[in-house]
Amino acid sequence: KLLARSPCSTRNQTADQSPRTLAVVVAAVADRAAPAATATSYMKDFAGKSVLITGGSSGIGLALAQSLASRQAHICILARDQAKLESAVREIQAKSINTTQIIRGLQSDVSNRAEVQTTLLHWMETSGVPDLVINSAGIARPGEFEGVTLDDFDQMMAINFMGTVNVTHAILPAMLQRKSGYIVNISSLVGF
């Protein structure tokens, strides 16, 4: 069942009890990004599970993809840069355990709502609804407030916030229809 954990409550609710609940899961990621604790407490076995990871061509997203590939999950990473995407797919394939695992990349900019919707709907038509979505795409433009431009703030909000919303909006209806799935949203403390 889809679980929603309210940031104001520790009580778990099923999607059937609260279908309009927006699940916010903050994952603390340590030691090269072991899979998020909340999802792994419910998903003990990743063998054969389908996982979509945004921002999967570098950083935390890539480390999560490699870790889950070593646990026999099918991995699809989503990223903007085609060259980095292809390189990351090869790195993830090197961590996979068996030849039946599907490791692939999708090129898309999470801040582009229409592009994400089209890309993910097409992917789900051919590959099915993922069991786990990890929203890991993000950028940072660190600096003192007066040194960060409004365009920088707009870009960070478009990718870090709206990117998560865009991907979740594209995937969640299919998960609700299937009545199963997990969505993990990763955010940096820099964003708070």
SEZAFI-627086 format. One record per residue: y negated, z negated, x negated of N, C-alpha, C, CB in turn; residue in three letters. Coordinates in steps of 0.2 Angstrom, whole numbers, padded with zeros to 4 digits, always signed. Glycine has a CB too. Example, Ala and Ser with C-alpha at 12.3 -4.5 7.8 and 13.67 -1.06 7.14 Angstrom:
SEZAFI-627086
+0028-0039-0066+0022-0039-0062+0016-0039-0066+0022-0045-0057ala+0011-0035-0064+0005-0036-0068+0000-0039-0064+0003-0029-0070ser
This chain:
SEZAFI-627086
+0006+0000-0004+0000+0000+0000-0006+0000-0004+0000-0006+0005lys-0012+0003-0002-0018+0002-0005-0020-0005-0005-0023+0007-0002leu-0022-0007-0010-0025-0014-0011-0033-0014-0012-0021-0018-0016leu-0036-0018-0009-0043-0019-0010-0045-0026-0012-0048-0016-0004ala-0048-0027-0018-0050-0033-0020-0057-0034-0020-0047-0035-0027arg-0060-0037-0015-0067-0038-0015-0070-0042-0020-0069-0041-0008ser-0076-0040-0023-0078-0044-0029-0081-0051-0027-0084-0040-0032pro-0081-0052-0020-0084-0058-0018-0078-0063-0015-0088-0057-0012cys-0072-0060-0016-0066-0064-0013-0060-0063-0018-0065-0062-0006ser-0055-0067-0018-0049-0066-0022-0044-0065-0017-0048-0073-0026thr-0045-0064-0011-0040-0062-0006-0038-0055-0006-0042-0065+0001arg-0032-0053-0006-0030-0046-0006-0029-0044+0001-0023-0044-0010asn-0031-0038+0003-0031-0035+0009-0027-0028+0009-0038-0034+0013gln-0023-0026+0013-0020-0020+0013-0025-0015+0017-0014-0019+0017thr-0025-0009+0015-0029-0004+0018-0029-0003+0025-0028+0003+0015ala-0023-0005+0028-0022-0005+0035-0026-0011+0039-0015-0006+0037asp-0027-0016+0035-0031-0021+0038-0039-0020+0037-0030-0028+0034gln-0041-0016+0032-0048-0015+0030-0049-0008+0028-0050-0020+0025ser-0048-0003+0032-0048+0004+0030-0055+0006+0027-0046+0008+0035pro-0060+0003+0028-0067+0005+0025-0069+0001+0019-0072+0004+0031arg-0064-0003+0016-0066-0007+0011-0066-0003+0004-0060-0012+0010thr-0072-0003+0001-0072+0000-0006-0069-0004-0011-0080+0002-0007leu-0064-0002-0014-0061-0006-0019-0065-0006-0026-0054-0004-0020ala-0066-0012-0028-0070-0012-0035-0065-0016-0039-0077-0015-0034val-0062-0013-0044-0058-0016-0049-0061-0016-0056-0051-0013-0049val-0063-0021-0059-0066-0021-0065-0060-0023-0070-0072-0026-0066val-0059-0019-0075-0053-0020-0079-0056-0021-0086-0049-0013-0080ala-0054-0027-0089-0055-0029-0096-0050-0025-0100-0055-0037-0097ala-0052-0021-0104-0048-0017-0109-0048-0020-0116-0050-0010-0108val-0043-0021-0119-0043-0024-0125-0037-0021-0129-0042-0032-0126ala-0037-0021-0136-0031-0019-0140-0030-0012-0138-0025-0023-0139asp-0035-0007-0140-0034+0000-0139-0032+0002-0132-0029+0003-0143arg-0035-0002-0127-0035+0000-0120-0028+0000-0117-0038+0007-0119ala-0025-0006-0117-0018-0007-0113-0020-0005-0106-0015-0014-0114ala-0015-0003-0102-0017-0001-0095-0020-0007-0091-0010+0001-0092pro-0024-0006-0087-0028-0011-0084-0024-0016-0080-0033-0008-0078ala-0025-0022-0081-0021-0028-0079-0020-0028-0071-0024-0034-0081ala-0025-0026-0068-0024-0026-0060-0019-0021-0058-0030-0025-0057thr-0019-0015-0060-0014-0010-0058-0007-0012-0061-0016-0003-0061ala-0007-0014-0067+0000-0015-0070+0003-0021-0067-0001-0016-0077thr-0001-0026-0064+0002-0031-0060+0006-0029-0054-0003-0037-0059ser+0004-0023-0051+0007-0020-0045+0012-0015-0047+0002-0018-0040tyr+0010-0011-0052+0014-0005-0055+0018-0008-0061+0010+0001-0056met+0024-0010-0061+0028-0012-0066+0031-0006-0070+0033-0017-0064lys+0033-0001-0067+0036+0005-0070+0032+0011-0069+0043+0006-0067asp+0030+0014-0074+0026+0020-0074+0030+0026-0075+0020+0020-0079phe+0036+0026-0076+0041+0032-0077+0040+0036-0071+0048+0030-0078ala+0038+0042-0072+0038+0047-0066+0032+0047-0062+0044+0046-0062gly+0028+0042-0063+0022+0041-0059+0016+0046-0061+0019+0034-0059lys+0012+0048-0057+0007+0053-0058+0000+0049-0059+0006+0058-0052ser-0003+0050-0065-0009+0047-0066-0015+0052-0068-0008+0042-0072val-0020+0051-0065-0026+0055-0066-0031+0050-0070-0030+0058-0060leu-0034+0052-0076-0039+0048-0080-0045+0052-0081-0035+0046-0086ile-0050+0050-0078-0057+0054-0080-0059+0051-0087-0062+0053-0075thr-0063+0056-0090-0065+0054-0097-0059+0053-0102-0069+0047-0097gly-0054+0057-0100-0047+0056-0104-0047+0059-0111-0042+0058-0100gly-0052+0063-0113-0052+0066-0119-0054+0062-0125-0056+0073-0118ser-0057+0056-0124-0059+0052-0129-0059+0045-0127-0066+0054-0132ser-0060+0040-0132-0062+0033-0131-0056+0030-0126-0068+0033-0127gly-0058+0025-0122-0054+0021-0118-0049+0026-0114-0058+0017-0113ile-0052+0031-0111-0048+0036-0107-0042+0039-0111-0052+0041-0104gly-0044+0041-0117-0038+0044-0121-0033+0039-0123-0041+0047-0127leu-0035+0033-0125-0031+0027-0126-0026+0025-0121-0035+0021-0129ala-0029+0025-0115-0025+0024-0109-0020+0029-0107-0030+0023-0102leu-0022+0035-0108-0018+0041-0107-0012+0041-0112-0021+0048-0108ala-0013+0039-0118-0008+0039-0123-0003+0033-0121-0011+0038-0130gln-0006+0027-0120-0002+0022-0118+0003+0023-0112-0006+0015-0117ser+0000+0026-0107+0004+0027-0101+0009+0033-0102-0001+0029-0095leu+0007+0038-0106+0012+0043-0108+0018+0040-0112+0009+0048-0113ala+0017+0035-0116+0022+0031-0119+0027+0027-0114+0020+0027-0125ser+0024+0026-0108+0028+0023-0103+0031+0028-0098+0023+0018-0099arg+0031+0034-0100+0034+0040-0096+0030+0042-0090+0041+0038-0094gln+0024+0041-0090+0020+0043-0084+0018+0050-0085+0014+0039-0083ala+0017+0054-0079+0014+0061-0080+0007+0060-0080+0016+0065-0073his+0003+0063-0085-0004+0062-0086-0008+0068-0085-0005+0059-0093ile-0013+0067-0081-0018+0073-0080-0025+0070-0082-0018+0076-0073cys-0028+0072-0087-0034+0070-0089-0040+0075-0087-0035+0069-0097ile-0046+0072-0085-0051+0076-0083-0057+0075-0088-0053+0074-0076leu-0060+0080-0090-0066+0080-0095-0070+0086-0095-0063+0078-0102ala-0076+0086-0098-0080+0092-0098-0079+0097-0103-0087+0089-0098arg-0078+0094-0109-0077+0098-0115-0070+0101-0116-0079+0094-0121asp-0069+0108-0115-0063+0111-0115-0059+0110-0122-0064+0118-0114gln-0063+0111-0128-0060+0110-0134-0057+0103-0135-0065+0111-0140ala-0061+0098-0133-0059+0091-0134-0053+0089-0129-0065+0086-0132lys-0053+0093-0123-0048+0092-0118-0041+0094-0121-0050+0096-0112leu-0041+0100-0124-0035+0103-0127-0033+0099-0132-0037+0110-0129glu-0037+0096-0137-0035+0092-0142-0032+0086-0140-0041+0090-0147ser-0035+0083-0135-0032+0076-0132-0026+0077-0128-0037+0074-0126ala-0025+0083-0125-0018+0084-0122-0013+0084-0127-0018+0091-0118val-0014+0088-0133-0009+0088-0138-0008+0081-0141-0012+0092-0144arg-0013+0077-0142-0012+0070-0144-0008+0066-0139-0019+0066-0145glu-0009+0067-0132-0005+0063-0127+0002+0065-0127-0009+0064-0120ile+0003+0072-0128+0010+0075-0128+0014+0072-0134+0010+0082-0129gln+0010+0070-0139+0014+0067-0145+0016+0060-0143+0009+0067-0151ala+0013+0057-0138+0015+0050-0136+0020+0050-0131+0009+0046-0134lys+0021+0056-0128+0026+0056-0122+0033+0055-0124+0026+0063-0118ser+0037+0052-0120+0044+0050-0122+0049+0055-0120+0046+0044-0118ile+0049+0059-0115+0054+0064-0113+0051+0071-0112+0058+0062-0108asn+0055+0076-0112+0052+0083-0111+0051+0084-0103+0057+0087-0113thr+0052+0080-0099+0051+0081-0092+0044+0079-0090+0056+0078-0087thr+0041+0075-0094+0034+0072-0093+0029+0078-0092+0032+0067-0098gln+0025+0078-0087+0019+0083-0087+0013+0080-0090+0019+0086-0079ile+0010+0083-0095+0004+0081-0098-0001+0087-0097+0005+0079-0105ile-0006+0086-0094-0011+0092-0093-0018+0090-0093-0009+0096-0087arg-0023+0094-0094-0030+0093-0093-0033+0097-0088-0033+0094-0100gly-0038+0095-0085-0043+0098-0081-0050+0098-0083-0042+0095-0073leu-0053+0104-0083-0060+0104-0085-0064+0103-0079-0062+0110-0089gln-0068+0098-0079-0073+0097-0074-0078+0092-0076-0069+0095-0067ser-0084+0092-0073-0090+0087-0075-0090+0083-0069-0097+0091-0076asp-0088+0076-0070-0088+0071-0064-0094+0071-0060-0085+0065-0067val-0100+0072-0064-0106+0072-0060-0108+0077-0055-0112+0071-0065ser-0104+0083-0056-0104+0088-0051-0100+0088-0045-0103+0095-0055asn-0102+0085-0040-0098+0084-0034-0094+0089-0032-0103+0081-0028arg-0097+0095-0031-0093+0101-0028-0088+0103-0033-0098+0107-0027ala-0089+0103-0039-0084+0105-0044-0078+0100-0045-0088+0106-0051glu-0080+0094-0044-0075+0089-0044-0070+0090-0038-0077+0082-0045val-0073+0090-0032-0070+0091-0026-0065+0097-0026-0075+0092-0020gln-0068+0103-0028-0064+0109-0029-0058+0108-0034-0068+0115-0031thr-0059+0106-0040-0054+0105-0045-0049+0100-0043-0058+0102-0052thr-0051+0094-0040-0046+0089-0038-0042+0091-0032-0049+0083-0037leu-0045+0094-0027-0041+0097-0022-0036+0102-0024-0046+0099-0016leu-0038+0107-0028-0033+0112-0030-0027+0109-0034-0037+0117-0035his-0029+0104-0039-0024+0100-0043-0019+0097-0038-0027+0095-0048trp-0022+0093-0033-0017+0090-0028-0013+0094-0024-0021+0085-0024met-0015+0100-0023-0011+0105-0019-0005+0107-0023-0015+0111-0017glu-0006+0108-0030-0001+0110-0034+0003+0104-0037-0003+0114-0039thr+0000+0099-0038+0004+0093-0041+0005+0087-0037+0000+0091-0047ser+0002+0087-0031+0003+0081-0027-0002+0076-0028+0010+0078-0028gly-0002+0070-0024-0007+0065-0024-0005+0060-0030-0008+0061-0018val-0010+0058-0034-0008+0054-0040-0007+0047-0037-0014+0053-0045pro-0002+0044-0041-0001+0037-0039-0006+0032-0042+0006+0035-0043asp-0010+0034-0047-0015+0030-0050-0020+0034-0053-0012+0026-0056leu-0026+0032-0051-0032+0035-0054-0036+0030-0058-0037+0038-0048val-0038+0032-0064-0042+0028-0068-0049+0031-0069-0038+0026-0075ile-0054+0029-0067-0061+0032-0068-0063+0029-0074-0065+0030-0062asn-0063+0032-0079-0065+0030-0086-0071+0034-0089-0059+0030-0091ser-0073+0039-0086-0078+0044-0088-0085+0040-0089-0079+0050-0084ala-0088+0040-0094-0095+0037-0095-0098+0038-0101-0094+0029-0094gly-0105+0037-0101-0109+0039-0107-0114+0033-0107-0113+0045-0106ile-0117+0032-0113-0122+0027-0114-0127+0030-0118-0119+0020-0118ala-0133+0028-0117-0139+0030-0121-0143+0023-0123-0144+0035-0117arg-0140+0020-0127-0142+0013-0129-0149+0014-0132-0138+0010-0134pro-0153+0008-0131-0160+0008-0134-0164+0003-0130-0163+0015-0134gly-0170+0002-0133-0174-0003-0129-0177+0001-0123-0180-0005-0134glu-0178-0002-0118-0180+0001-0111-0185+0006-0112-0182-0005-0107phe-0191+0005-0116-0196+0009-0116-0194+0016-0120-0202+0006-0119glu-0189+0015-0124-0186+0021-0128-0181+0025-0124-0183+0019-0134gly-0179+0023-0118-0174+0027-0115-0178+0031-0109-0168+0022-0111val-0177+0037-0109-0181+0042-0104-0178+0041-0097-0181+0049-0107thr-0182+0043-0093-0179+0043-0086-0174+0048-0085-0185+0045-0081leu-0174+0054-0089-0169+0059-0089-0162+0056-0091-0170+0065-0093asp-0163+0051-0096-0157+0048-0099-0154+0043-0093-0159+0043-0105asp-0158+0040-0090-0156+0035-0085-0152+0039-0079-0162+0031-0082phe-0156+0045-0077-0153+0049-0072-0146+0052-0074-0157+0055-0071asp-0145+0054-0081-0139+0056-0083-0133+0051-0083-0139+0059-0090gln-0135+0045-0085-0130+0039-0085-0128+0038-0078-0133+0033-0088met-0133+0037-0073-0131+0036-0066-0127+0042-0063-0137+0035-0062met-0128+0048-0065-0124+0054-0062-0117+0053-0065-0128+0060-0065ala-0116+0052-0071-0109+0051-0074-0106+0045-0073-0109+0053-0081ile-0109+0039-0074-0106+0033-0074-0105+0030-0067-0110+0028-0078asn-0110+0031-0063-0109+0029-0056-0107+0034-0051-0116+0026-0053phe-0110+0040-0051-0109+0045-0046-0102+0049-0048-0114+0050-0045met-0101+0049-0054-0094+0052-0056-0088+0048-0053-0094+0052-0064gly-0089+0042-0054-0084+0037-0051-0083+0039-0043-0085+0030-0052thr-0089+0039-0040-0089+0040-0033-0086+0047-0031-0097+0039-0030val-0088+0052-0035-0086+0059-0033-0078+0059-0034-0089+0064-0038asn-0076+0057-0039-0068+0057-0040-0065+0053-0035-0066+0054-0047val-0067+0047-0033-0064+0043-0028-0064+0046-0021-0067+0036-0028thr-0070+0049-0020-0071+0052-0013-0066+0058-0013-0078+0055-0013his-0065+0062-0018-0060+0067-0018-0053+0065-0017-0061+0072-0024ala-0051+0059-0020-0044+0057-0020-0042+0053-0015-0043+0054-0027ile-0047+0048-0013-0045+0042-0008-0042+0045-0001-0051+0038-0007leu-0045+0050+0002-0042+0052+0008-0035+0054+0008-0046+0058+0011pro-0032+0057+0003-0025+0059+0002-0021+0052+0001-0024+0064-0004ala-0024+0048-0003-0020+0041-0004-0020+0037+0002-0024+0037-0010met-0025+0037+0006-0025+0034+0012-0020+0037+0017-0032+0034+0016leu-0020+0044+0017-0015+0047+0022-0008+0046+0019-0016+0055+0021gln-0006+0045+0013+0000+0044+0010+0002+0036+0011+0001+0046+0003arg-0003+0032+0011-0003+0025+0012+0000+0022+0005+0002+0023+0018lys-0002+0025+0000-0001+0022-0007-0005+0025-0012+0007+0023-0008ser-0006+0021-0017-0010+0023-0023-0015+0017-0025-0014+0029-0021gly-0017+0018-0032-0021+0013-0035-0027+0017-0038-0017+0009-0040tyr-0033+0014-0038-0039+0017-0041-0042+0011-0045-0044+0019-0036ile-0043+0012-0052-0045+0008-0056-0052+0010-0059-0040+0006-0062val-0057+0007-0058-0064+0009-0061-0066+0005-0067-0069+0008-0055asn-0067+0008-0072-0069+0005-0078-0076+0005-0079-0065+0008-0084ile-0080+0000-0081-0087+0000-0082-0088-0004-0089-0091-0003-0076ser-0094-0002-0092-0096-0006-0098-0101-0011-0096-0099-0001-0103ser-0101-0017-0099-0106-0022-0098-0113-0019-0100-0104-0028-0102leu-0113-0014-0104-0119-0011-0105-0123-0008-0099-0118-0005-0110val-0118-0007-0094-0121-0004-0087-0124-0009-0083-0115+0000-0084gly-0123-0016-0085-0125-0021-0080-0132-0024-0083-0120-0026-0080phe
